[in-house]
C-alpha cells in the first residue's frame, strides 16, 4: 500500500476538498517533455498524477488519448522508459504521489514481480491496470503489496452491485470510479454519478476518485462534491496539443490552476 497516496487523499479531505488527479501520457508530445509536464502538473495544483504507459492497443481510451499513445509508441517509449521518467522527476523534486496507468501486456512483457519492484524503486506509488480485474490479478496484487505500491481497482456503471464489494475489498489507497460506459474523453460525466458513488460507498470507506468525462471547471466542482477525488485526462492531453511543444508545460499548468483554483508551487 502506498502511504503517500493515502496521505494525499487525507490531506485533501482535511482541507475540505476533493483531490485532483491529473493524467498525462509518458512520451507525449515528446519524451523529453514528460518530466517537465509532471512537475508542471504538480506546480499547477495536481494532488496525484497518473502517468500513462504507452501500449499498442489502448481499448479503453478515446481518440484524444489514443493519439497521444500513438505518438509515444512511435517514439519507442517503453515501460522501462516510464520508470526512468519517474525516477528523474523525483530527482528534480516531484513530491506528488504518482500512479502508472495502462494495460497488462507491458507488465507481462516486463515481468509482474519486476515491474512492481522497479516501480517502487523508481518512486512510483501504484498501478491502474484497466484490463486486469482484481480476481485475475492475484500474482500482481501480491507483488504490489510486497513492494509497498498500490493496486487501484476500477468500478464502472456496468459493475454489478453484488460484485462491488469484492472489487472494493482489494483497494488500499483509492478506487477509480468510471463515470460513464465507453472510452475516455467521450460523454460528459452524467448527473447521476453521485448515485454511483453512493452505491460504491456502501461497500467501502476507501477514497473514491471519479474519472471519464470530466474536463470543465463546473464538472470538476460537481464531481468534487460527491467523491474524494476528481480525475482528468483527455482535457490535459488536449491542452498539450493546443499549441507549440515548447509551450505545453505552461498550458497544462494553467489549465490545472484554472479548474482547481489552486497552485501547489512553493508548498
N, C-alpha and C positions, 0 to 999 in steps of 0.2 A: 504494500500500500504506500502511496506517496503522501508523506506528511506535508510536503509543500503544497500539493493540491488541496488537501483538507484545510490547511491553514488559510489559504487564499479565499476559499469559499466562506470560511468562518469570518474572515476579516471583512468581506463584503457584507455579510449578514449583519455584523456588528455595526456597520455604517448605514444600515437600513436600506440597502440597495441590492440588486442582483449583480452577480459577477458578469463581466463582459468577456466572452470567449471569442477570439479572433482567429480565423483560418487563413493560411497562406500556403501556396504550393511551393515546395522546395525546387529551386532551379528556374523559377519564373519571376520576371521576364528573362533573366539571365542568371546563371548560377552565382555570379559574384554579387548579385543584389540581395540574395536571401538573408544573409546575416544583417545587413543594414535594415532590411524590412522587419526582421524580428525585433531589432532594437527600436525601430520607429513605431511599431505596434505598441510596445510597452510604454514608450515615451508618450504616445497619444492617449493612453488610458486603458489598454487591454490588461485584464487581470490574469487571463490564461491564454496561451497560444496553442493552436493546433497547427502542426507542420505536416502538410500533405506529402506522402511518399509516392512518387510517380509510378504509374502502372499502365500497362498497355491496354487494359480493358476495364475502365472505371465505370461499371454499370450503374452505380448509384448516383453518379454525377450528371448534372445538366450541361448544356452547351458551354457555358462560361468556364466552369472548372475543367471540363474536358479539353477546351482549347489550351488552358494553362498546362494541363497534364501532358498534352501532345508536345508542347514546346519543351517541357522538361525531359520527356522521354527522348526527343530528338537530340537534346543536348547531352544525352548519355548519363543523366543523373541517376545514381543507384541508391539503394538503402544505405550502403556504407558512406556514400557522399552525404546523405542526410545526417548521419551521425556526426560526420566531420563538421557540418554546418552548426549543429547543436553545440558541439564542443567549442567551436570558435566563438559563437555567440556568448556562451558562458564566460569564456576568457575575456571578452570585451565588456562584460558587466551585466548581461541579461540575468535578471532575477526572477522573472515571471515563471510560473510552472509551465512546462511545455509537454504536449502530448503528441505523439506521432500518429497520424491518421492515414489509413489507406486500406489495402486489401491483403488477403492472406498469402497470396502467391509469393510476393517478395520476401516475406518472413520465412516461408517454407524453403525457398531457394537459399536464403542466408543461413537458416538453421534457427528454430524457435528458441532453443535454450541460449544460443549465442546471441540472438537478436535482443533478448531481454537483458542479458548480462552487459552487452556492449552499449545498449541504450542507457542503462543505469550509469555506466562508467562515463558516458559522454555528457550526462546531465539531463537526460530526458526523464519525465515523471510518469509516463504511462503510454498506453496504446488504445486507439479506437480502430477496430478491425471490422469494417462494415459487412463483410461476407463471412464472418466467423461467429456463429451463435454460441452462447455460453456453454450449452450442453455438448458442443463439438470441440470445445476449446480446453479440455481438461489439462493436457500437457502444457499448452502455452500459458494458461492461467497459473499453473503451478510454477512455471519458470518466472513469470512476472512476480508472483508472491515471494519466491526465493530471493529475488534481486531487488525487492522494495519498490517496484513500479506497479502502477495500477492498470488493471484491465477494465476498460469502461464499456459497459454493455449498452445496447440500443433498444429502445422500446418505441414502436410505431403505432399509428392509429389502427393498423391491422393486427396488432398483437392481441390475442385473446386475453381477457382479464384473468382467466384461470392460469395463464402462463406468466403473467406479470410478476407474481411473487417469486417464481423460480428465477426469472431473469434478474430481478432487483436484488436477489439474495447474494449475487456474486459481486455487486458493486461495493467498493470500499472508499471511493472518493466522490464520484458523481455518476449520474445516469444521463445518457444522451437521449432526449425525447425528440423523435422525429415528428414534426408537427403535421405534416401532410403526406399522403401517399404520392409516389412519383420520385423525381430526382431533385437534386439541389438546384436552387435558382429558378424553380418553376412557380407554382401557385403561391400566392401570399399566405402567410400564416393565418389560419382561419380563426374566427371569433370564438369557436368552441374549444380552442386549445386549453383554456382554463379547466374545462371539464376533463380533458385527457390527463392533465397534470394532477388534478384532484383524484382521479381514479388510480393513477400510479402511486400517489401519496398514501393511499390506503395500505400499500404493501411495503413501504419503506420510509425511513427518516433520512436517507442519504440525499444530498442535494440533487435537484433535477434541473438540467440545462436544456433549453428548447432551441432547436435549430431547424433549418429548411424554411425558406420563405420569409426570412427576417432580413430587412435591409434598411428601412427608413427609421428616422428618429421616433416617429409615432409607434411603429411596430416594436422597436427596441423597448420603449417605455411600457407598452401594453404587455409584452411578454414578461418584462421585469416585475410587473405587479402580481404575476401568478406563479413564477418559477424562481429558483435561486440562481439561475444562470441564463444568459442570452447568447446564442451562437450565431455569428455572421461569417459567411464565407464568400459567396458569389459577388456580393457588393464590394468586398475588398479586392477581389480579383478585377472587377470592373474598374475600380479606382486606379489600380496598377495600369490597366490598359488605356486609361483616359488621357494619355499624353506621352511625353518622352520618357525613355528609360531612366534618364538622369533625374527626372523629377518624380519618380514613382514613390520614393520613400516619403517625400513631403506630402504628396497627395493622400497616401494611405494614412499617415499620421493625422492630417487634417480631417479626413473622414471619420476616424475613430474619435477624435476630440469632439467633432460635431454631434455624433449620435450618442455619445456617452455624457457629454457636457463636463468632461473632466480630463485631467492630464496627470500622469504619474511622474513626469520629469522632476527631478530634484527630490523625489520621495525617498 
